[in-house]
Structures are given as structure tokens and as C-alpha cells.
């Protein structure tokens, strides 16, 4: 029977195996409710049950609680269905099963008691089902769609899928979120395309933005929130026409579509490659990410967001994660190279000073050696000589300032895709203080590690890890 999903609670047992428990009281309650409903679709039943929830705050009887229990049963069923769908579509190619996904999202443990007398347990932990019930609005979509979106945007689930080489974002959102300058860098550094090939791809992306992204922005400003779908035939034709008018290059609509998909595939692989090993260190709930997302997006957002608005928030987070690390890497590279140039100018007679500086940074940050042990390895007598050479306080201060400049420019450019002109002006006025606050967290973490290091272990902070990554790549380039 279709309605059984409203009284069968899907959960994981102590061994993480899926179990289905029938709740008799919920079944009796729902069957009595069904006699008063004209429409018996899942959406209609869910809408009716959701309308009963406000009574729970005004009554101590179990009836309103049973409405919530029915909804939690239905949500648990839908969560399993979404995971099953992901496994069927991508599991064999990326090496995971439905059972691997369920522990991330099937986490509702509120229902307890006997099947005939179930109760709702109060808990400080907010499960996915609890979040769904707090934000669900039947006037803005079905509960099915709400569950699907929240499952696919679960940060732990996304992190796991990313480790399997799967990025849950559409080709068209990827293209929307990539600037021509970023595409140029990716195609050159990761795919080593020729300058001509890169120029053609960048020009096609410009035309895509001029047509597809512009229409999407107009829809957003008009209050219409839609997911990124494959371009229509008319849009493909307009993209081809824009490309020809600017570059005199002629492409059919079919060729435009194929080349856009090929471009998106490269961007997807790049995103996976750059985020796969580092996603856990820049998750949404970490200090590096949370302030900019909370203050730049949610400040002007409604208390309850629709699934499409929520998707845009996660699109912004994905893009910001990438931009943050790229900006930090760029800042580190520029500041270190500036330090090296200054050392070489000041100590022209000693050609080994630059290598001593790089070696000292590596031994301190990447191996966790104290400066007293680093000194003899650099041909120095005293610890203070290493301190004077590395100038870590000055190095961190310069990285901080450079990162602020780079990141501010990139975030403003990125924000144009997610907000209107007036909000962008407001963001421009506040952005520097927001970014400075979150960058301070990273610098303070690095300073604390320097004062209290764990000997013979790499420093664990984000700045230290990215610095070590840069030093390693620099060493490979010098080989």
C-alpha cells in the first residue's frame, strides 16, 4: 500500500544495517485521517500532516505527535530512496553502495517507545529530518523534492562522494560559477592546452555567460528561483550567434552543446582534483568558511529558504571554498617569492641564503623541528639566527594582507552571480571587515602553532599545510 511509507520508520541499527519498524499507532492515526482527504497522493498526505504540526505546541495529547511521527517515517523512506537512486546511478562507476551513504543522512533517532505507544524524544542533536520539518513549506515544493535536495547537499555526504570522484553539481552550474580568467588558468595548468584552444574555450564561456547566465540572473531578480537546466535550443542558438558576432567563429547549436559539456567535464575533474584531499579542512562549519557564507548570503535571505535558494547557497559555498584556497596559495607564493628576492638583494655575496630560507621554512612547518635543531642544518650557530632569517611574524603579516586583497576582489566578482546590484554595493562596503575577521582566525591559528608546536610533527593548521604544499611544488619545479 502506498501510504505504508507514512507509518514504517526506516532507521539504522547498532551495526549500521537498515531496519524498517512498523508503528501501529501511526498507521491507525493515518488511516483515520485518510477518510477526510479527497486527494490521496503522497504530496497531499504530507501537506495535510504538516498542517497538523502547529497543534503539537498547543496540546499535550499524542495526536499531534502522531502527525509528526508519520512525517518522520515518510522522510526516512524518502532519504533511503534518494541514497538508493544515487547508488544505482553512480555507485558502480564510483565504487560505493547505498549502505555507504545512509549513515550520513539516516540519522533520526527521535522516535522511541513501543509500536503502539510511540513517543518523540527531545534531543539537542538536530537530525536531517528535524531540519527538514523546520524549513519545509508545502507552498514552495513537495516534501519529496525537499528531502532530495537536503540529502544531496549534506556536507558529510558530499565530502564522501567527492572522495569517490563524484561531484554533485550540474554542468551548467559549474559553467555559471567559473570566470574566463579561471578557465584560462585551469586549461593551461592542468590540461596544458595551447593558447589558441584556451582562447576558443574562454570565448565560448563568455558567450554562455552572456546568454544563459544573464537569463538566469534576470529570473532571480524577478523572484523566480529555478535550478540550472540544460540550455534550450533557443539559448544554444543565441550562444552560437553571440560567439560569431564577437569572434567570427561559427558553430552549430549541437557543437555549442558538445563543447560546453566537454568544458564542464574538465572543470568537474579540476574541482574534484583540487578539493578531493582537502575538503575536510575547509568544510562549511569551519572558521575559514562560515563567516563569509553566513554574513554575505544569509544576511539578506529569508528565515526559511526554498530548496532552490538553498542550492544556490551551497553553490556559493563550493565556489568560495575553491576561491579561498586558490587565493591563499597565490598569497603564499607571492609573499615567499618577494622574501626570497629581498634576501638575495641584501646578501648578494651569499648565494645560498635563499635555499637556507626555503629549507628553514620546510623544516619548521612541514617537519615540526625546533629552531635550535634547524640552526646547525643551515650552517648557523644560534637559534636567534634562524628566527632572524625566517621572520615568521613578518611573513604571516604579509600573507594576511596579500590574501585580503586577492580574496576581496575574487569574492566581489563571484558575488555578482548570486545577488543584485544594491546588495552587492552593501556587500562591497562590509566585505573587507568580514574577510579580515575570518583571515585573522587562520593567522591566529598559525601563531598559536608556532608558540606551542608538537615536536617532530608537521604543523596542522591550514596556513602551514598550504605553505608546505607550495614548498613541495616549488622543490619539484627546481628539480
N, C-alpha and C positions, 0 to 999 in steps of 0.2 A: 504494500500500500504506500502511496506517495507520502502521506502525512507521517509515516513512521519515523522519518528523519527528525521530526519535532519532539519525539519522546525517547529516542535512542541516543545515549550520550557516548561519544567516541572519545576515548582517552588512552593514555599510555600507562602500562603497569610498571612495577619496580624494575623490570628487565627491559623497559622501553619497547615492549610489544604492544601493538594496537589491540584494544579491547572495546567491545560495544556493550553497554549496560542499558537494559530497558528500564525506564522509570514509569511504573504503573500509574502513579498519581498524575504524572504529566499527561499520559495517554488518556486517562478518564477526563481530565480537565479539558484537553484539546477537543476530544470527541463531542463534549457538551458545547463547546464554543462553535464547532463547525456547523451545528444545526442553525445558527443565526447568521451564517455567512452565505451570500449569494454566489460569490466567486471563490473557488477553492484552489486557485493556483498558489504555488509556494510564495510568490511575492505578496499576494493578498493576505495569506495567513500570517506571514511575517509582519506585514503592516498592521494587521489587527492586533497581534500580540504586543507589538511595540507601543501601540496606543494605550495598552493596559498598564504599562510600566509606571507612569506617574502615581498610580494608586498605591504603589508599594511604600511610598514615603508618607502616605496619609492613613495607612491601615496596618495593623499588626497581624491580620489574617494571612493564611498561606496562599490564598487565591492569587493575589498579585505576584507573589513569589513564583508561583507555578507558571505564570506567563513568561517570566524571565528565564526559568529553567527550560521551558520549551524553546525559547530563542537560543539559549546557550547550547542546547542539543543540536539545533539546526546549524549553528555556526560551527560546531565541532565537525559535523558531517561535511559542510562546505570546505572547511580547512583541509580535511582529508582528500576531498575531490580535487582541490587545486594542486596539492602536492602530487597526487596521482597523475594529474594531467601533465605537470612539469616532468615527471619521471618518464611518462610514455613518450613525450615529445623530444626530450633531450637526454634522458638517462643513459641509453645505450651508447650514444656518441660521447658523452662526457663522464661516464663511469660512476653513476650514482643511482640509487633506488628511492622509491617513495619513503621507505623506512628511514633513510638517511635524513630526510627533510623534516619529518614530523616532530622530532624533539625541539626544533627551533620555534615552532609555532603552535603546536597542540599542547598548550601549557595551562589550560583552565582546570583548576582544582577547587573551584568554589562550591560545586555541588557535593553534598555528603549526606549521610543518613541512609535509611532504608529505601528500597524502591517504592514502597507505599507511603513513606513519610520523608521525602527529600527535604533538605534544608540548604540555604545559601550561607556559606561560611564567609565572614568578614576577613579580609586579608589586606596587608599593606602592599603586597605584590600585585601589580596591575597586569593581568594576563592580556593576551591579544583579544580575547572575547570581550573582556571588560572595556578595553579601549574602543572596540567596535560599537558596543552598546552606548558608549558615551557620545560618539560622534555621528552615529547613523541618523540619516534624515530621509525618510521614505519619499519625500517630495523631490529629492535630488538624485535618486537612483535606487536600484534594488539592493537588497541585502547581499545577494549573490555577488554583484559587482563590487560591493564594499569589501566583502571578505577577500575576493580575488586580489584586489588592489593592495590591501593591507598585508596579505601573506607575501606577495611578490616584492613588497617594499620593506619587509622585515630586514633589519640591518644584519642580524646574525645569519639569516638565510642567504641574503645577497653575498655576504662575505664567504660563506661556504661554496656557493655556486661559482663565485669568482675564482676560488682556488681550484675549481674543476674546469676552469676555462670558459665559463658561461656568464655573459653579461646581460642582465635583463633590462635592456633599453632598446627601443626601436632604432632602425637605421636612420629614420627621419629626425628623431630627437638628437641622435649623435651628430648629424649634419647641422642641425639647428644650433647646437652648442659649441661648434668649432669655428673659429675665425680663420680667414685665409692665411694669416700670419702663422697661426698654429699648424695648419695643414702643411704649409711650406716647410716648416721645421721638421714635422713628423716624416714627411715623404723623403726629405733629404737625409735625416739622421738615422731613421730606422729602415727605410726601404731603398735608400741610395738611388733614387730616380734621377734622371737627367734634368737639367734646368728647364728644358722645353716641356717635358712631361709634367713637371711640377707646376709650371705656369699654366698649362692647359687645365689641370685639375683645380687650381685656385680660381681661375676664371669661371669654371663651371660652378664652383661653390658660391661665388659672388652672384651668379645668375639665380641659383637656387634660393639664396637668401632674399634676393630682390623680389622674387615671386612667392615662394612657399612661406618663408618665414615672415614676410611682410603681411601676407594674408592672415597668418596665424596671430600676429600681433594685433591686427585690426579686429579680429574676432575677440581677442582677450579684452581689448579696450571697450568693446561693445558689450561686455559681460557674458560672452559665450565661451565656456570652457570645454575644449574638446581635446582628445588625445591625438598625438601625431599619427596620421594615417598615410598610406602610400599616396603619392601625388596623383591627382586626377589627370585624365587625358588633356584637359584644358590647361592645367598647370604645367604639365610636361611640354606642351606646345609653347606656352608663354616663356618657359625657361629657355627653350631652344631659340626662340625669337630674340630674347634678351641677349643671349650669348652671341648670336650672329650680328646683332646691331652693334655690339661693343667690340667684337674681335674679328668679325667677318668669317667666323668658323661655323660651318653648317653641320648640324646633327639632326637626325630624326628623333621623334619622341621616344621611340624604342631604344635608340642609342643613348639618349639622355638618361633614361631609367637605368639601363645596364651600367653606365659609367658611375652614376650616383651610388648604386648598390655596391659596386666594386670599391668605390672610395670609402663608403661606410664600413665595409669589411676590413679595410686597412685600419681605419680609426678604431674599430672594435678590438682588433688584435693589439693595437698600441695601448689602448686603455687597459686591457687585461694584463699586458706585459708590465706596464708601469704601476698598476695597483695591486696586482696579484700577491706580491710578497709583503706589501706594506699597508694593506687596507686596515688591518687590526690596529695599527698605530695611529690612524687618522680617522677613527670612527666618529660618528655624529655626536656621541656623548663625551668626546674627549675635549679638553680645553682648546686645542688648536682649531677646532671646527665650530663648536657650539655658539660662541658669541656672534659671529658674523651671520649665521643662519637665523638664530633667534631674533636678532635685532634688525636685520635687513629685510627679512621676509615676513616674520610673524607680527612685527610691529603694526603693519597695515592690514593684516589678514583678519578675517572674521574668527570668532571664537571656535566655531565648528566649520571645518573645511570640507569641501567635497572631495571625492576620490581624485578627480582630475586636478584640483588645486593641490592636493597632497602629492600627486605625482610630480607636479611642477616643482614643489619644494624639494623632492628627492633628486630631480634633475639638477636643480641648483646645487644641492649638496655634492652630487657626483662630480659636477664640473668644478666646483670650488675646491674639492679635495685635490683634484689634479692640478689646478692652478696654484694652490698653496704650496705643494711640494715643488712644482716647477720654479716658482718664484724663489723659494728658499734655496734650491740648488743653484739658481742663477746668482743670487746674492752671495752665497758662499764662494762660488767660483770667482766672481769679480773681485771680492774683497781679498781673498787669498792671493790672487794674481797681482793685485795692487801692492800688497805687503811684500811680495817677492821682488817686484820692480823697485820698491823703495830700498830694500835691503841691498840689492845689487848696486844701486847708485851710491849708497852711503859707504859700502865696503867693497869698492871695485877691486882692491888688492886681494881679497879673499873670494875666490870663485866658488868655494864650497859652502858658503853661508846659506845660499838658497836651499841647497839639498839638506842642510842641517835643520833649517826651519821646517821643511816638509817632514823630515824624519821625526823631529820632536813632536809635531802635531800628531803624527800617526802613533808614536809610542804612548803618548799621554791619553789620547781619546780612544784609540782602537785596541790598545793592549792594556790600558789601565796602569801603566808604570808610573811610579812617583818620580818627580823631577830629580831627586837625589840619585836615582839609578839611571835616569836619562842622560845626565851630565857627562859621565865618562864615555858613553857611547857616541857623544857628539864632540869628544875631544875637549871637554870643559872640566874645570876643577870644582866649581861650586854650583849649588842648586840655584842661587840667585841669577847666575849667568843664563840658565835655561829660561827662568822667568822673564828676564830682560829680553831675551831673543824672541820668545813666543808672544809676549804681550797679549795674553788671553783676554783681559778686560777690554783692551782697545779693539781687539779682533771681534769680540762679541758685540760691542757697541756699534762698530761699522757694519756688521752683518745686519743688526737690528734696523739701522737707518736705511740701508740699501733695500732690505726686504719690505719695509714700509712703503718706500717709493714705488717699487716694482708691483707690489700686490695691490696697492691703491688703484693704480692705472688699470690693472687687469680686472679687478672686481667691478669697477665702473663700466668698463667695456662689456663685461659679462652681464651685468645687471640690466643693460638695455633690452635684453631678451626676455626679461621677467617682470618689468614694471613700466609704468608710463612716465612721461616727461616730468610731471610735478613731483612724483615720488622720487624720481631719480635726482632731482635738484635737492630734495630734502636729504637723501642719502649722501649726496656729494658733500653737504655741509657737515655731516656727522661721521663720515666714514673713517677719517684719519684717527679720531679718538677711539673708535671701535676696534680698528685694526691694531692700533698701538697697544691697547689693553690685552688683546689676545697674543700678540707677539711678545709682550712682557712676560707672559706665562712661560713661554719657551725659553727665553733668555734667563729668567729666574731659575728654571729647572736646571739649565746648564751651569749656572753659577753655583747652585747647591751641590751638584755632582762634583764640581771642581773642589769645593771645600771638604766634601765628605765622600771621596771615591771608595769603591770596593776594589782593593788592590788586585792586580793581575787579571782584571776583567774589563771588557770594553765598557765605556760609559753608556748607559741605556737610554738616555734622553734623545728626543727627536733631532735636535741640532747636532749632537755628537754622531748619531747614526748617519745623517746625511753628509756630514763632513767626512766621515770615514769612507762613505760611498764615493765621494768626489776624489779623495786621495787615492783610492784604489784605481778608479778610472784614469786618473792623471798618471799614475805609475804605469798602467798598461799602455797609455799613449806614448810614454817615454821609452818603452822597450824597443 
